[in-house]
């Protein structure tokens, strides 16, 4: 449908995948989890069967625009929304909705994170198509992912009554439900109860809505933000949007779309999705998603592995020199090389990479 | 004494310290074990208080001469003896003895391996001085190192009756004994008995002798080799030594000085040495010898160590770029970086580095 617009949220601080990710090269600009293109490029490629490059927008930090444009040459230059300061998701989603509304009053907007991996792309697009259908009727829709573990790092959505059941091409169904409520990251016991109960799904940060419905919801729940966005519209009418963004955006409230709208708006819908989703949250997750040899090493061809198992070797050097990486007698390690850094740690310590980044910041080195 | 000449044996195949060591860059050309100069440079520096650069000779492979000269600019160019083929120690020691004898009929020659570390350099030189004194009297002398473990990788020397006791400057004594016999690498039970018995010392490959006594001994025990060396003398008289070496040396018997002379010659003497000797036989040994932080990491200043202990980090890259090495939650690892290779292994697997080199040879890569 030619009313479908996509907004990809591509910010990020670049700490969890250090040394591959940096402040100037966050996760979505990297190939991770066994794919050979940057996660953002894969995200765009994945939705292009549903829309056109002209209707795909990328919201990113001003300092990341050049690097982001470089990996997406197929998108129009003006479709990159440069946030002069990070203000969480509500301001940039609001800005996108206002901007799209100016060119297409009945636009349906799909908001997607830039840095996730989807195993079943056909199923993913089918879920989005169903969500867009429901959104066209006026609801704000989210995708709920079937939990596979009692994850405490995600928000959850409590699922209510079915709203519709649409058959998919493969015979399965896309089930759309009402939303009882959005729940922020739960403690472990609660997450375990959610997993056992079957009434909760993961909030993967994917939202689908008519642009006019989102601007109305923002006006209702966050009038301060909405007023700023209206000023951007007025500046755009004067041909002066960039300067207005530079001036006004940093003063916007830093607030997530979940908190600003989803936790407050009635009548939300959730499409249950089961399409091999991962947010690739750590090096451990990257290893899980990568192709592996018979002893569970995920390593490039030039690695020499002697009595080594369960290791992730990631070579992101750009100097083009062939370099042997030899692992002898080591197991379940992460070994990541870039031009200016090397990280060695056990896979199960992946969550602690931030500690290394913090140490480097304290030292004032240029490697963060 | 101006009769003292030093011959440093600097060959090596470059496998035990891969990826730092290579066929073209064996161990003696590397800084290892916590010293900041190549082991060979340290070996030369260590003996210079006893002699002059003009009397220090380096016996090395022809393919290593340029790299070896480069780190020893203070030695005369003609003091590098280039072996066109590796023929073990007897031919190159014999060649050295013949060559020195031509310029100094009463020369005393000290033969030293190029790639060992000495903790107490004053004690080391005192032992060499005592050995030279005994050698001047006509004996072939070796240095016997007090064993500290039942090592099965070294040859041993059984010590006989005392020959002399010389006081040292610090009040201790250099004790010189007759040699009962040289013993090749023993099985573990034998090595344990040697350690307990106190009558055996390690053969560290250091030999001290009058050049004329060594040429006589070679003539007696290995007439074939001796005949070749005499031909080199004749060629040298004609100003044609290099061509003769090229032609004759590869046909020499490949035989160690231990087997050719030490195990057969009567009247040998051994000076017991106790001066913090190590042959730096592996990455494990290099870690033992290196300065370490409070959690036993031997690592350069630019390493970031978070909950890491007992690791050896060796950065031998030559591109001059600063590179962070971050170890998080790992213990007792060896991490070695060069321009074209990275090795990660547990310290206790250091003896198995050869397996990696063998794999690389099989693959036909240029990284050996």
Boltz contact constraints between the chains, C-beta under 6 A:
constraints:
  - contact:
      token1: [A, 304]
      token2: [B, 356]
      max_distance: 6.0
  - contact:
      token1: [A, 304]
      token2: [B, 359]
      max_distance: 6.0
  - contact:
      token1: [A, 306]
      token2: [B, 355]
      max_distance: 6.0
  - contact:
      token1: [A, 306]
      token2: [B, 356]
      max_distance: 6.0
  - contact:
      token1: [A, 323]
      token2: [B, 340]
      max_distance: 6.0
  - contact:
      token1: [A, 324]
      token2: [B, 341]
      max_distance: 6.0
  - contact:
      token1: [A, 324]
      token2: [B, 367]
      max_distance: 6.0
  - contact:
      token1: [A, 325]
      token2: [B, 342]
      max_distance: 6.0
  - contact:
      token1: [A, 326]
      token2: [B, 343]
      max_distance: 6.0
  - contact:
      token1: [A, 326]
      token2: [B, 356]
      max_distance: 6.0
  - contact:
      token1: [A, 327]
      token2: [B, 344]
      max_distance: 6.0
  - contact:
      token1: [A, 328]
      token2: [B, 345]
      max_distance: 6.0
  - contact:
      token1: [A, 328]
      token2: [B, 349]
      max_distance: 6.0
  - contact:
      token1: [A, 328]
      token2: [B, 356]
      max_distance: 6.0
  - contact:
      token1: [A, 329]
      token2: [B, 345]
      max_distance: 6.0
  - contact:
      token1: [A, 329]
      token2: [B, 346]
      max_distance: 6.0
  - contact:
      token1: [A, 329]
      token2: [B, 349]
      max_distance: 6.0
  - contact:
      token1: [A, 330]
      token2: [B, 344]
      max_distance: 6.0
  - contact:
      token1: [A, 335]
      token2: [B, 344]
      max_distance: 6.0
  - contact:
      token1: [A, 340]
      token2: [B, 323]
      max_distance: 6.0
  - contact:
      token1: [A, 341]
      token2: [B, 324]
      max_distance: 6.0
  - contact:
      token1: [A, 342]
      token2: [B, 325]
      max_distance: 6.0
  - contact:
      token1: [A, 343]
      token2: [B, 326]
      max_distance: 6.0
  - contact:
      token1: [A, 344]
      token2: [B, 327]
      max_distance: 6.0
  - contact:
      token1: [A, 344]
      token2: [B, 330]
      max_distance: 6.0
  - contact:
      token1: [A, 344]
      token2: [B, 335]
      max_distance: 6.0
  - contact:
      token1: [A, 345]
      token2: [B, 328]
      max_distance: 6.0
  - contact:
      token1: [A, 345]
      token2: [B, 329]
      max_distance: 6.0
  - contact:
      token1: [A, 346]
      token2: [B, 329]
      max_distance: 6.0
  - contact:
      token1: [A, 349]
      token2: [B, 328]
      max_distance: 6.0
  - contact:
      token1: [A, 349]
      token2: [B, 329]
      max_distance: 6.0
  - contact:
      token1: [A, 352]
      token2: [B, 328]
      max_distance: 6.0
  - contact:
      token1: [A, 355]
      token2: [B, 306]
      max_distance: 6.0
  - contact:
      token1: [A, 356]
      token2: [B, 304]
      max_distance: 6.0
  - contact:
      token1: [A, 356]
      token2: [B, 306]
      max_distance: 6.0
  - contact:
      token1: [A, 356]
      token2: [B, 326]
      max_distance: 6.0
  - contact:
      token1: [A, 356]
      token2: [B, 328]
      max_distance: 6.0
  - contact:
      token1: [A, 359]
      token2: [B, 304]
      max_distance: 6.0
  - contact:
      token1: [A, 367]
      token2: [B, 324]
      max_distance: 6.0
